[in-house]
Amino acid sequence: LSPAVSLTWRPVKKASWRLRASYKDIFRVPTFNDLYYLLIGNSRLRPEKTRQWNVGTTWAGRMGRVADYVSLSVDGYYNEVDDKIVAVPTMFVWKMSNVGKVETYGVDANLAAEWTLAKAWNLGMTAAYSFMQAEDVTKRSKLWRHQIAYTPKHSGAGGLVLETPWVNAAYNVAWSGERYRLPQNKESNLIDAYADHSVSLYRVFRFKGHKLRLQVDVANLGGKNYEVVRYYPMPGRNFKVAITYSL
């Protein structure tokens, strides 16, 4: 039985502003790979059960001369998770396990905006930020109030897209704060924060119902070999060319 309830309220009829709240009692069973995949699987995994509370607000519309369109949403949440299923990597393999009880609370914020600069010239922007405190609160645990492994407290992303009559350009950044590689929150387990910047140039050609898209990407502009997972540095600056043809 997984009951859920949600409420949405529009305080002002003529405004695209909404308040919302929800509660969910849900569960997640381990996948086949979680249970049996070679070396990684753990056949003793228990289902994960979660109680979620959420409150938030959303507004969207035109902001006079500031922007043609703006969308803003902010959500705060609190979760109680029993037998949380997590994967923690060791030197060579990952291993699935349950964490007795996890308490999570945080905030998610998202912003999007669009501008018409001139005829056939448009600019779009997106930004997202997330704060998540996910702590082990298992009774009599030696890891009481330690942040769950590989769960940054702060993370975010952003992007800009410029559309022109000749070529479109996009810039994106993904950012993650510090996090721990193991459940023990000590300095030797800390993994540095990172920011991955990338740019793209692309053009779409349409003719007789067909579509041809040409795109060039440059990823990790800074050329930094940051680590998402300890001991596995990501590649430095790299390039990609894509040609897509649709009938």
C-alpha positions in Angstrom: 0.0 0.0 0.0 1.6 3.3 -1.1 -0.8 6.2 -0.3 0.0 9.7 -1.6 -1.8 13.0 -1.4 -1.0 16.4 -3.0 -2.6 19.8 -2.9 -2.2 22.8 -5.2 -3.5 26.3 -4.5 -3.5 29.3 -6.9 -3.9 32.3 -4.6 -4.4 34.9 -7.4 -6.6 33.9 -10.3 -4.9 36.1 -12.8 -1.4 35.2 -11.8 0.6 32.0 -12.7 1.6 31.6 -9.1 0.9 28.3 -7.3 1.6 26.9 -3.9 1.8 23.1 -3.4 2.3 20.5 -0.8 2.4 16.7 -1.0 3.0 13.5 1.1 4.0 10.1 -0.3 4.5 6.8 1.4 6.5 4.8 -1.2 8.9 1.9 -1.6 11.5 0.6 -4.0 12.5 -3.0 -4.3 16.0 -4.0 -5.3 16.6 -4.6 -9.0 17.9 -7.9 -10.4 21.3 -6.3 -10.8 21.3 -4.9 -7.2 20.7 -8.5 -6.0 22.7 -10.7 -8.3 25.1 -8.9 -10.6 28.6 -10.4 -10.5 30.6 -9.1 -7.4 28.4 -6.1 -7.1 25.1 -7.7 -6.1 23.8 -8.4 -2.6 21.1 -11.1 -2.4 20.3 -10.0 1.2 19.1 -6.5 0.2 15.8 -5.4 1.7 13.3 -3.1 0.0 13.7 0.6 0.6 10.7 2.4 2.2 10.3 6.2 2.1 8.0 8.8 3.6 8.2 12.1 1.8 6.9 15.5 2.7 7.2 18.4 0.2 6.2 22.1 0.1 6.9 24.4 -2.8 5.9 27.3 -5.0 6.0 28.0 -8.8 5.7 31.2 -10.7 5.8 31.7 -14.5 5.1 34.6 -16.8 6.4 37.7 -18.5 8.3 40.2 -16.5 7.6 43.4 -18.4 10.8 44.7 -20.1 13.0 42.4 -18.0 12.4 39.2 -19.8 9.9 37.7 -22.3 9.4 34.7 -20.1 10.5 33.7 -16.6 9.8 30.5 -14.7 10.8 30.0 -11.0 10.2 27.1 -8.7 11.4 26.4 -5.1 10.7 23.3 -3.2 11.6 22.2 0.4 11.4 18.6 1.4 11.9 16.1 4.2 12.3 12.4 3.8 12.6 9.4 6.1 14.0 6.4 4.5 14.2 2.9 6.0 16.7 0.4 4.5 18.0 2.9 2.0 19.7 1.1 -0.9 23.1 2.6 -1.7 26.1 1.6 -3.8 29.6 2.3 -2.5 32.6 1.7 -4.7 35.8 0.2 -3.4 39.0 0.2 -5.3 37.8 -2.1 -8.1 34.1 -2.9 -7.6 30.9 -1.4 -6.3 28.9 -3.1 -3.6 25.2 -2.7 -2.8 24.0 -2.5 0.8 21.2 -1.2 3.0 21.6 1.8 5.4 19.2 1.2 8.3 17.6 4.6 8.4 18.4 7.9 6.6 17.0 11.3 7.2 17.0 13.7 4.3 16.0 17.3 4.0 16.8 19.9 1.4 15.9 22.6 -1.0 15.6 22.6 -4.8 15.5 25.8 -6.8 15.1 26.2 -10.6 15.1 29.3 -12.8 14.5 29.7 -16.5 14.3 32.8 -18.6 14.0 33.7 -22.3 14.6 36.9 -24.2 14.0 38.0 -27.8 17.0 40.1 -28.7 16.0 40.8 -32.4 14.4 39.0 -35.3 15.5 35.4 -35.2 17.8 36.2 -32.3 16.9 34.5 -29.0 18.6 34.0 -25.7 17.6 31.3 -23.1 19.0 30.7 -19.6 18.5 28.0 -17.1 19.9 27.6 -13.5 19.4 25.0 -10.8 20.6 24.7 -7.3 20.2 21.8 -4.8 20.9 21.5 -1.1 20.6 18.0 0.4 21.4 16.9 3.9 21.2 13.1 3.8 22.3 11.6 7.2 22.6 8.2 8.6 20.3 8.1 11.7 20.3 4.4 12.3 20.0 3.7 16.1 23.2 2.9 17.8 25.1 3.5 14.6 28.8 4.6 14.8 28.0 6.8 11.8 25.2 8.7 13.5 24.5 12.0 11.6 27.2 11.2 8.9 26.4 12.3 5.4 25.7 9.4 3.0 28.6 8.5 0.7 28.8 10.3 -2.7 26.0 12.7 -1.7 27.1 16.3 -2.0 25.3 18.8 0.2 25.5 21.5 -2.5 25.2 21.0 -6.3 23.9 22.9 -9.3 23.8 23.4 -13.0 23.3 26.2 -15.5 23.2 27.0 -19.2 22.9 29.6 -21.8 21.6 29.1 -25.4 21.9 31.8 -28.1 19.9 31.2 -31.3 20.9 33.2 -34.4 20.0 32.9 -38.1 23.3 31.2 -38.9 24.4 29.0 -35.9 23.3 28.3 -32.4 25.6 28.4 -29.4 25.2 26.8 -26.0 27.2 26.9 -22.8 26.6 24.5 -19.9 28.1 24.0 -16.5 27.5 21.2 -13.9 28.8 21.8 -10.4 29.1 19.5 -7.4 30.3 20.4 -3.9 32.5 18.3 -1.7 31.3 14.8 -0.8 32.6 11.7 1.0 33.7 8.5 -0.8 32.9 6.3 2.3 30.2 6.5 5.0 32.8 7.8 7.5 32.8 11.6 7.3 36.5 12.3 7.8 39.0 14.4 5.9 40.8 11.5 4.3 37.5 10.4 2.6 36.7 13.8 1.3 36.5 14.3 -2.5 37.0 17.8 -3.9 34.3 19.9 -5.5 34.3 20.2 -9.3 32.7 22.2 -12.1 32.5 20.9 -15.6 32.1 23.6 -18.3 31.2 22.8 -21.9 30.2 24.6 -25.1 28.4 23.6 -28.2 27.8 25.0 -31.7 25.0 23.5 -33.8 22.9 24.2 -36.9 19.7 22.5 -38.1 19.0 22.3 -41.9 15.5 21.5 -43.1 14.6 20.5 -46.6 11.7 18.5 -48.2 10.5 17.2 -44.8 14.0 16.0 -43.9 16.3 17.4 -41.1 20.1 17.5 -40.9 21.7 18.6 -37.6 25.4 19.4 -37.4 26.9 19.8 -33.9 30.4 20.4 -32.4 30.9 20.0 -28.6 33.9 20.9 -26.4 33.5 19.3 -23.0 35.5 20.0 -19.8 36.8 23.3 -21.1 39.1 23.7 -18.1 40.9 20.5 -18.9 40.8 19.4 -15.2 40.8 15.7 -14.4 38.2 15.9 -11.6 36.9 12.9 -9.9 33.2 12.0 -9.7 34.3 8.6 -8.1 37.5 8.4 -6.2 40.4 6.9 -8.2 38.6 7.3 -11.5 39.4 10.8 -12.9 37.3 12.1 -15.7 38.9 12.8 -19.1 40.3 16.3 -19.7 39.2 18.6 -22.4 37.6 16.6 -25.2 35.8 17.2 -28.5 32.9 15.6 -30.3 31.4 16.1 -33.7 27.9 14.8 -34.4 25.9 14.6 -37.6 22.3 13.6 -37.3 20.0 13.0 -40.3 16.2 12.5 -39.9 14.0 11.3 -42.7 
